[in-house]
Amino acid sequence: MQYLQKEIAEDADDFTPAASVIVPCRGIDQELKENVTALFAQDYPAFEVIFVSDRADDPAFAIVREAKTSFADTSGPIMRFVEAGPATDTSQKVHNLRIAVGKVDRRSEVLVFIDTDARPQPFWLRALVTPLRDDTLAASTGYRWFVPVRGGLASHLRAVWNAAIASALGANRTKNFCWGGSTAIRREMFERLNIGDRWRGTASDDFTVTRALHEAGLGIKFVPQCLTPSFEDCSFRELVEFTTRQLKITRIYAAHLWKSVLLGSVIFVLAFFGGIALVIYSAVTGHSFVKPLVVILLMFTLGAMKSHLRLRAVCKVIRHPKADSFSATLAHGCLWPVASALYLYNGLAAFSRRITWRGVTYELKSPTETVIIRREN
C-alpha cells in the first residue's frame, strides 16, 4: 500500500513514443462498448489499436465498430481489425497475439496489450508507457480490479479473491509479473527475447512473457495508476470456473507459486475455520471458548483491516462510485476468509490440467505444450 501511495503522488516524466495497442477479442464481454470507448479516449499523441480475433464475424468486432462510430472525438487512434484464424497448438488468445504482433505499424516502438474486459482510464496508456523511458526496464504492468455492476455475493467474492493477487505486485521489479490485460514492453525487447516464438505451444501469454524477462534478468515495473477496473458480474459457476482456471495455469507455469498458495490456504483454513469449529464445540459441550474466540476475532480483524486499507488505496486510482460503494467495502472487509477457503479449493482442483476458456477446452500438458480438446463455437 505504501508503494501504491508513493507512486500515485509522484509526477511522471512525459515519454510517449509511437505505440501499438493489441486487443485480443472473442465474444462479447459485459460493458464491452464502454471499455472500447475508454480505450479510444486515451490521452496519448500517437497510437494504433489492433483488434484481433479468430473470426472476422466475431460479434465483438461489431461492438467495436459501433463504439468507434459513436466516439465523440473524431481524431482518435488508428483502428485496425485482424482475423487470426483458429489456434492449433496454443490458446486462442496467444495465437491471436502472435498474429497481431506481426501486423503492427513498423514505426511503433512500444507494444501494449489490453483485454476487452478492462476499462482503461484516460491516463492509462501514458502512465503505462512512460516508465519505459528507463533503459534498464523491460516492461511495465498494471493489474485487474473487479468492480461488480449489479452486485451479488459471487461477484463480490470474485473481486475479493482477485484483490489478494494484486497485493503481490509492488516495488520489487525482479518479483513482479506481467498481467496480459495491461502490459507494455519495448518492441525491440520483445523481438530480442523472441517472445513471439516463445509463445508457441503456450496457453498463458503473461506467464510466458514474465518468465522470459526474469530469465534475462530484466525488471518489470508495477504502475499503480494502471490498476484497471473490470466492470463485471458473475454467477457462482463462473466464479469457480475463473478462479480454478487461474490456479491451474499458475500450477503449470509457476509451480512454486501454486505450492505457496496451496500451503498457505491449508494453514489458514485449519487455523481460522478449525478455530471456529473449536469455539462451537466448546460452547456446546460447556467448556471455555474465550481464548480460541479471541484468537479468531483477532485474525478476522487484522485481515479486515488489511483488506480495507487495500481498497482505500485502490480507490485513489479507480475513482468510481461502484468501486467505493458500501457493498464493496463490506465485501472486502468480510469475505476475505471465504476467499482464502476458495483458494484452497482452487489449489486442490489444479491437479487437473484441463481448462475451458472463452468456449475452448484445453489440456495443459506443460508450459510449452497445449492441446485443444474441443471448441464450443
Helices and strands as residue ranges (DSSP letters): H 2-9, E 19-24, H 32-40, E 47-53, H 59-70, E 78-83, H 92-101, E 110-114, H 124-129, G 130-133, E 137-147, H 153-166, E 182-186, H 187-192, H 195-198, H 205-215, E 219-231, H 236-253, H 255-285, H 290-314, H 326-334, H 336-349, E 354-357, E 360-366, E 369-375
